[in-house]
Amino acid sequence: MKPAEELAELWAADGLNMEAIEARDITGWRTYQLVYFLDQILQKSPLPEGNVERLSKMYPKISKAQNAELRLRWCQIVLKNNLEAEYSKVKDFLHSQ
C-alpha cells in the first residue's frame, strides 16, 4: 500500500513532480491497489487546480474504468474537485447503478 500512498502524495502536491510520477508504474497494480490509491486521492481532495485533469489523462485505466469500485471513487473525486468536464461520467455511473 506504500506505493499507492506515495503516489497520492505526489498528485496532491502544489507543484507536480511529473518525473517522479512517471517513474511509478501502476500498470501491474491490482484493482484493490487502484481502489486504495483513489481512496488516498479522495482524502487529499480537493487537489490543486489542474491535477485531477492531468491524473485523468495519465491514467485512462482509472478514469475510464468499467469496474464499479473504481468508477465510484473516480466519480467522488470528480465531484469533490468540481471537475465539470467529467460530470457526464458521474451521471452515467448513477444511471447504471
ZASE-322330 format. One line per 2 residues: number of its first residue (from 1); their letters; for each residue x, y, z of N, C-alpha, C, CB. Coordinates in nm, 4 decimals, always signed. Glycine has a CB too. Layout:
NUM> a> X,Y,Z,X,Y,Z,X,Y,Z,X,Y,Z ~ ...
***
This chain:
1> mk> +0.0818,-0.1200,+0.0000,+0.0000,+0.0000,+0.0000,+0.0864,+0.1268,+0.0000,-0.0931,-0.0004,+0.1208 ~ +0.2096,+0.1107,+0.0424,+0.3004,+0.2260,+0.0493,+0.3170,+0.2951,-0.0867,+0.4371,+0.1814,+0.1014
3> pa> +0.3349,+0.2197,-0.1990,+0.3470,+0.2871,-0.3280,+0.2235,+0.3708,-0.3632,+0.3715,+0.1849,-0.4366 ~ +0.1050,+0.3218,-0.3288,-0.0180,+0.3963,-0.3567,-0.0225,+0.5249,-0.2742,-0.1420,+0.3092,-0.3270
5> ee> +0.0187,+0.5169,-0.1489,+0.0213,+0.6351,-0.0623,+0.1210,+0.7383,-0.1148,+0.0570,+0.5953,+0.0825 ~ +0.2384,+0.6910,-0.1549,+0.3413,+0.7817,-0.2054,+0.2971,+0.8489,-0.3348,+0.4724,+0.7063,-0.2278
7> la> +0.2331,+0.7724,-0.4238,+0.1870,+0.8290,-0.5495,+0.0766,+0.9319,-0.5254,+0.1371,+0.7181,-0.6428 ~ -0.0119,+0.9044,-0.4325,-0.1184,+1.0004,-0.3991,-0.0587,+1.1304,-0.3455,-0.2158,+0.9397,-0.2952
9> el> +0.0460,+1.1193,-0.2652,+0.1146,+1.2380,-0.2132,+0.1692,+1.3234,-0.3270,+0.2287,+1.1972,-0.1183 ~ +0.2272,+1.2578,-0.4267,+0.2816,+1.3308,-0.5417,+0.1722,+1.4060,-0.6169,+0.3533,+1.2345,-0.6367
11> wa> +0.0561,+1.3403,-0.6344,-0.0546,+1.4040,-0.7054,-0.1183,+1.5164,-0.6249,-0.1595,+1.3011,-0.7403 ~ -0.1073,+1.5131,-0.4945,-0.1684,+1.6158,-0.4093,-0.0800,+1.7396,-0.3940,-0.1986,+1.5579,-0.2722
13> ad> +0.0419,+1.7331,-0.4430,+0.1366,+1.8440,-0.4276,+0.0976,+1.9627,-0.5153,+0.2788,+1.7980,-0.4621 ~ +0.1341,+2.0826,-0.4696,+0.1065,+2.2037,-0.5475,+0.1805,+2.2026,-0.6804,+0.1451,+2.3281,-0.4678
15> gl> +0.3077,+2.1727,-0.6756,+0.3870,+2.1642,-0.7985,+0.4075,+2.0179,-0.8324,+0.5241,+2.2375,-0.7834 ~ +0.3429,+1.9718,-0.9383,+0.3533,+1.8289,-0.9732,+0.4945,+1.7945,-1.0172,+0.2532,+1.7924,-1.0847
17> nm> +0.5474,+1.6894,-0.9584,+0.6774,+1.6362,-0.9984,+0.6504,+1.5235,-1.0979,+0.7612,+1.5852,-0.8737 ~ +0.6328,+1.5603,-1.2246,+0.5934,+1.4618,-1.3259,+0.6992,+1.3548,-1.3451,+0.5659,+1.5304,-1.4583
19> ea> +0.8243,+1.3897,-1.3251,+0.9313,+1.2903,-1.3378,+0.9132,+1.1796,-1.2344,+1.0701,+1.3568,-1.3215 ~ +0.8845,+1.2168,-1.1108,+0.8627,+1.1185,-1.0043,+0.7338,+1.0404,-1.0278,+0.8581,+1.1879,-0.8671
21> ie> +0.6306,+1.1089,-1.0766,+0.5029,+1.0421,-1.1035,+0.5188,+0.9408,-1.2158,+0.3940,+1.1449,-1.1395 ~ +0.5835,+0.9816,-1.3234,+0.6029,+0.8930,-1.4382,+0.6929,+0.7744,-1.4051,+0.6616,+0.9707,-1.5545
23> ar> +0.7767,+0.7888,-1.3046,+0.8655,+0.6796,-1.2635,+0.7884,+0.5674,-1.1943,+0.9749,+0.7325,-1.1706 ~ +0.6660,+0.5959,-1.1495,+0.5836,+0.4961,-1.0821,+0.4964,+0.4249,-1.1846,+0.4964,+0.5614,-0.9717
25> di> +0.5182,+0.2988,-1.2020,+0.4435,+0.2198,-1.2993,+0.3277,+0.1494,-1.2293,+0.5357,+0.1169,-1.3697 ~ +0.2053,+0.1887,-1.2643,+0.0890,+0.1282,-1.1997,+0.0209,+0.0253,-1.2900,-0.0107,+0.2364,-1.1599
27> tg> +0.0791,-0.0031,-1.4047,+0.0140,-0.0950,-1.4991,-0.0081,-0.2336,-1.4397,+0.0970,-0.1069,-1.6257 ~ +0.0753,-0.2752,-1.3480,+0.0609,-0.4063,-1.2872,-0.0196,-0.4076,-1.1585,+0.1941,-0.4622,-1.2609
29> wr> -0.0691,-0.2912,-1.1180,-0.1441,-0.2848,-0.9922,-0.2759,-0.3585,-1.0053,-0.1691,-0.1389,-0.9509 ~ -0.3117,-0.4262,-0.9000,-0.4407,-0.4952,-0.8938,-0.5495,-0.3931,-0.8587,-0.4375,-0.6119,-0.7888
31> ty> -0.6730,-0.4338,-0.8766,-0.7855,-0.3436,-0.8523,-0.7847,-0.2899,-0.7097,-0.9172,-0.4150,-0.8800 ~ -0.7561,-0.3756,-0.6110,-0.7579,-0.3274,-0.4725,-0.6521,-0.2194,-0.4495,-0.7355,-0.4440,-0.3753
33> ql> -0.5390,-0.2271,-0.5225,-0.4361,-0.1239,-0.5085,-0.4821,+0.0075,-0.5711,-0.3045,-0.1700,-0.5732 ~ -0.5483,-0.0017,-0.6853,-0.6016,+0.1177,-0.7503,-0.7113,+0.1816,-0.6654,-0.6558,+0.0831,-0.8894
35> vy> -0.7963,+0.0986,-0.6064,-0.9018,+0.1489,-0.5177,-0.8396,+0.2226,-0.3999,-0.9917,+0.0330,-0.4674 ~ -0.7371,+0.1643,-0.3413,-0.6696,+0.2267,-0.2271,-0.6061,+0.3600,-0.2699,-0.5613,+0.1311,-0.1685
37> fl> -0.5448,+0.3619,-0.3869,-0.4855,+0.4847,-0.4404,-0.5924,+0.5928,-0.4553,-0.4171,+0.4574,-0.5764 ~ -0.7060,+0.5576,-0.5128,-0.8146,+0.6543,-0.5299,-0.8702,+0.7001,-0.3956,-0.9265,+0.5939,-0.6145
39> dq> -0.8762,+0.6100,-0.2997,-0.9195,+0.6494,-0.1644,-0.8244,+0.7551,-0.1072,-0.9254,+0.5252,-0.0698 ~ -0.6957,+0.7365,-0.1307,-0.5961,+0.8328,-0.0824,-0.6123,+0.9677,-0.1525,-0.4534,+0.7784,-0.1045
41> il> -0.6359,+0.9629,-0.2841,-0.6589,+1.0867,-0.3597,-0.7842,+1.1575,-0.3075,-0.6730,+1.0565,-0.5118 ~ -0.8880,+1.0809,-0.2823,-1.0133,+1.1381,-0.2326,-0.9923,+1.2061,-0.0974,-1.1211,+1.0292,-0.2208
43> qk> -0.9153,+1.1450,-0.0101,-0.8886,+1.2042,+0.1213,-0.8125,+1.3357,+0.1095,-0.8097,+1.1067,+0.2081 ~ -0.7279,+1.3457,+0.0072,-0.6463,+1.4656,-0.0111,-0.7170,+1.5718,-0.0953,-0.5143,+1.4287,-0.0760
45> sp> -0.8336,+1.5387,-0.1475,-0.9079,+1.6316,-0.2336,-0.9767,+1.7389,-0.1508,-1.0115,+1.5560,-0.3181 ~ -0.9970,+1.8567,-0.2071,-0.9682,+1.8911,-0.3446,-0.8183,+1.9100,-0.3683,-1.0433,+2.0166,-0.3832
47> lp> -0.7742,+1.8633,-0.4831,-0.6343,+1.8755,-0.5231,-0.6109,+2.0131,-0.5848,-0.5952,+1.7632,-0.6230 ~ -0.4846,+2.0536,-0.5926,-0.4554,+2.1807,-0.6599,-0.5105,+2.1808,-0.8029,-0.3030,+2.2070,-0.6616
49> eg> -0.5466,+2.2978,-0.8498,-0.6093,+2.3125,-0.9817,-0.5276,+2.2461,-1.0918,-0.6286,+2.4597,-1.0143 ~ -0.5965,+2.1695,-1.1723,-0.5339,+2.1043,-1.2872,-0.4810,+1.9647,-1.2600,-0.4233,+2.1881,-1.3363
51> nv> -0.4632,+1.9301,-1.1331,-0.4043,+1.7999,-1.1015,-0.4953,+1.6830,-1.1381,-0.3710,+1.7933,-0.9545 ~ -0.6249,+1.6971,-1.1142,-0.7166,+1.5869,-1.1443,-0.7270,+1.5660,-1.2957,-0.8567,+1.6146,-1.0841
53> er> -0.7273,+1.6764,-1.3715,-0.7310,+1.6646,-1.5165,-0.6092,+1.5871,-1.5671,-0.7371,+1.8039,-1.5816 ~ -0.4938,+1.6202,-1.5128,-0.3705,+1.5517,-1.5549,-0.3711,+1.4058,-1.5109,-0.2467,+1.6232,-1.4973
55> ls> -0.4235,+1.3814,-1.3917,-0.4346,+1.2440,-1.3427,-0.5249,+1.1629,-1.4356,-0.4897,+1.2416,-1.1975 ~ -0.6350,+1.2218,-1.4778,-0.7282,+1.1547,-1.5674,-0.6617,+1.1178,-1.7001,-0.8498,+1.2433,-1.5926
57> km> -0.5860,+1.2101,-1.7550,-0.5176,+1.1847,-1.8825,-0.4055,+1.0831,-1.8685,-0.4618,+1.3142,-1.9386 ~ -0.3377,+1.0855,-1.7558,-0.2246,+0.9954,-1.7358,-0.2689,+0.8514,-1.7105,-0.1398,+1.0438,-1.6199
59> yp> -0.3847,+0.8343,-1.6449,-0.4315,+0.7011,-1.6086,-0.5711,+0.6732,-1.6647,-0.4321,+0.6854,-1.4569 ~ -0.5839,+0.6574,-1.7950,-0.7157,+0.6264,-1.8508,-0.7697,+0.4929,-1.7990,-0.7086,+0.6236,-2.0034
61> ki> -0.6791,+0.4051,-1.7524,-0.7211,+0.2779,-1.6931,-0.8109,+0.3041,-1.5708,-0.5967,+0.1925,-1.6526 ~ -0.7886,+0.4160,-1.5056,-0.8685,+0.4527,-1.3881,-0.9881,+0.5389,-1.4294,-0.7814,+0.5279,-1.2845
63> sk> -0.9615,+0.6452,-1.5013,-1.0683,+0.7412,-1.5322,-1.1727,+0.6869,-1.6294,-1.0084,+0.8667,-1.5892 ~ -1.1397,+0.5819,-1.7033,-1.2362,+0.5215,-1.7964,-1.2702,+0.3775,-1.7571,-1.1807,+0.5245,-1.9395
65> aq> -1.2419,+0.3432,-1.6343,-1.2638,+0.2064,-1.5863,-1.4114,+0.1682,-1.5911,-1.2110,+0.1912,-1.4436 ~ -1.4353,+0.0389,-1.6077,-1.5721,-0.0139,-1.6043,-1.6026,-0.0792,-1.4695,-1.5932,-0.1155,-1.7180
67> na> -1.5011,-0.1015,-1.3897,-1.5171,-0.1603,-1.2576,-1.5930,-0.0627,-1.1678,-1.3792,-0.1963,-1.1959 ~ -1.6994,-0.1104,-1.1044,-1.7850,-0.0237,-1.0231,-1.7106,+0.0404,-0.9062,-1.9025,-0.1026,-0.9706
69> el> -1.6190,-0.0317,-0.8441,-1.5443,+0.0248,-0.7310,-1.4560,+0.1406,-0.7764,-1.4584,-0.0837,-0.6635 ~ -1.3917,+0.1244,-0.8909,-1.3076,+0.2312,-0.9439,-1.3937,+0.3481,-0.9907,-1.2203,+0.1791,-1.0596
71> rl> -1.5039,+0.3179,-1.0581,-1.5920,+0.4227,-1.1082,-1.6502,+0.5054,-0.9943,-1.7044,+0.3620,-1.1912 ~ -1.6933,+0.4383,-0.8872,-1.7486,+0.5096,-0.7723,-1.6474,+0.6095,-0.7175,-1.7906,+0.4107,-0.6623
73> rw> -1.5268,+0.5633,-0.6943,-1.4252,+0.6511,-0.6371,-1.3869,+0.7630,-0.7332,-1.3016,+0.5707,-0.5992 ~ -1.3776,+0.7299,-0.8626,-1.3445,+0.8340,-0.9594,-1.4542,+0.9410,-0.9601,-1.3262,+0.7734,-1.1011
75> cq> -1.5794,+0.8998,-0.9550,-1.6900,+0.9963,-0.9516,-1.6834,+1.0839,-0.8277,-1.8244,+0.9238,-0.9565 ~ -1.6494,+1.0259,-0.7156,-1.6365,+1.1040,-0.5928,-1.5242,+1.2071,-0.6060,-1.6101,+1.0112,-0.4726
77> iv> -1.4138,+1.1680,-0.6676,-1.3021,+1.2601,-0.6889,-1.3445,+1.3723,-0.7825,-1.1794,+1.1856,-0.7463 ~ -1.4153,+1.3374,-0.8892,-1.4651,+1.4372,-0.9847,-1.5515,+1.5402,-0.9119,-1.5463,+1.3691,-1.0989
79> lk> -1.6437,+1.4930,-0.8295,-1.7337,+1.5841,-0.7590,-1.6608,+1.6682,-0.6548,-1.8450,+1.5057,-0.6925 ~ -1.5730,+1.6070,-0.5787,-1.5030,+1.6794,-0.4729,-1.4084,+1.7854,-0.5292,-1.4253,+1.5820,-0.3856
81> nn> -1.3644,+1.7637,-0.6547,-1.2729,+1.8580,-0.7187,-1.3427,+1.9488,-0.8198,-1.1616,+1.7825,-0.7872 ~ -1.4762,+1.9403,-0.8254,-1.5552,+2.0231,-0.9165,-1.5049,+2.0165,-1.0605,-1.5541,+2.1668,-0.8693
83> le> -1.4763,+1.8965,-1.1063,-1.4268,+1.8754,-1.2423,-1.5460,+1.8607,-1.3365,-1.3341,+1.7498,-1.2496 ~ -1.6025,+1.9731,-1.3765,-1.7267,+1.9748,-1.4538,-1.7170,+1.8975,-1.5846,-1.7664,+2.1166,-1.4827
85> ae> -1.5994,+1.8929,-1.6448,-1.5815,+1.8216,-1.7717,-1.6112,+1.6723,-1.7584,-1.4393,+1.8412,-1.8230 ~ -1.6051,+1.6197,-1.6363,-1.6269,+1.4769,-1.6131,-1.7631,+1.4472,-1.5493,-1.5165,+1.4222,-1.5248
87> ys> -1.8467,+1.5487,-1.5334,-1.9777,+1.5270,-1.4708,-2.0617,+1.4253,-1.5468,-2.0534,+1.6584,-1.4613 ~ -2.0432,+1.4164,-1.6766,-2.1210,+1.3190,-1.7549,-2.0896,+1.1761,-1.7114,-2.0922,+1.3356,-1.9055
89> kv> -1.9652,+1.1506,-1.6686,-1.9290,+1.0174,-1.6191,-2.0029,+0.9864,-1.4894,-1.7768,+1.0070,-1.5972 ~ -2.0204,+1.0872,-1.4067,-2.0943,+1.0699,-1.2814,-2.2397,+1.0363,-1.3131,-2.0854,+1.1981,-1.1929
91> kd> -2.2979,+1.1120,-1.4045,-2.4369,+1.0880,-1.4449,-2.4521,+0.9466,-1.5005,-2.4821,+1.1924,-1.5502 ~ -2.3614,+0.9061,-1.5897,-2.3671,+0.7717,-1.6489,-2.3538,+0.6642,-1.5417,-2.2566,+0.7545,-1.7546
93> fl> -2.2658,+0.6854,-1.4465,-2.2467,+0.5882,-1.3394,-2.3740,+0.5749,-1.2553,-2.1276,+0.6289,-1.2505 ~ -2.4338,+0.6874,-1.2211,-2.5555,+0.6833,-1.1399,-2.6696,+0.6136,-1.2142,-2.5977,+0.8254,-1.1002
95> hs> -2.6788,+0.6363,-1.3416,-2.7831,+0.5713,-1.4205,-2.7589,+0.4207,-1.4335,-2.7911,+0.6349,-1.5591 ~ -2.6338,+0.3810,-1.4261,-2.6020,+0.2387,-1.4436,-2.6208,+0.1573,-1.3161,-2.4597,+0.2235,-1.4917
97> q> -2.6345,+0.2250,-1.2029,-2.6415,+0.1526,-1.0761,-2.7838,+0.1395,-1.0256,-2.5570,+0.2215,-0.9720
***
